[in-house]
């Protein structure tokens, strides 16, 4: 598990991320929704942000850890098919049991380039 975390951290550090220091994203969900609607796409993990982006219909890439690492909620059960039944705008990307995060993040990078 430690090597998975290290691999994710290394891959994460290679990404260019947007952060707005003028927004307190913990105060209310409205600023988050406003910012999401201004984006071309969202990349996130299984969290309230995925549900929000999906409910807003924003193209979203959802990163999910190895299937055995945790209990996956029902919303993401269709992730193996590459589709999300609950939110059609979400494309789930599963980390495979024998992979680091690099292949999953490469899929995200290719997806973003294609937008």
C-alpha positions, 0 to 999 in steps of 0.5 A: 500500500505504501508503494501505491501511495508513493506512486500516486504522489509521484504521478500527482506531482507531474500534473498541472492543477488549478487552485483559486486561492481567492475562494474558500471552497469549504464554506459552501458548495455554490462557489465550487459549482460555479467554478466547475461550470466554468471549466471544460472538464473535471478530474477528481476522485470518488468524493462529493466533487464527483457527484457535483460534477456529474449532477451538473453534467460536466465532463468528468474523469473519476479516478478509482483505486484498485478494486480490492483496496476499498468498498466501492459505493453503488454509484461506481459499480458500472465503472468496469464498463467505462461508463457511469450509470448514475452520471453519464458525463462521468468517465470512471478510470479504474486503477488495475490491481497490478498497476501503479497510478501511471497508466490511469493518469496517462488515460486522464492526460490523453482524455484532457488533450482530446477535449 
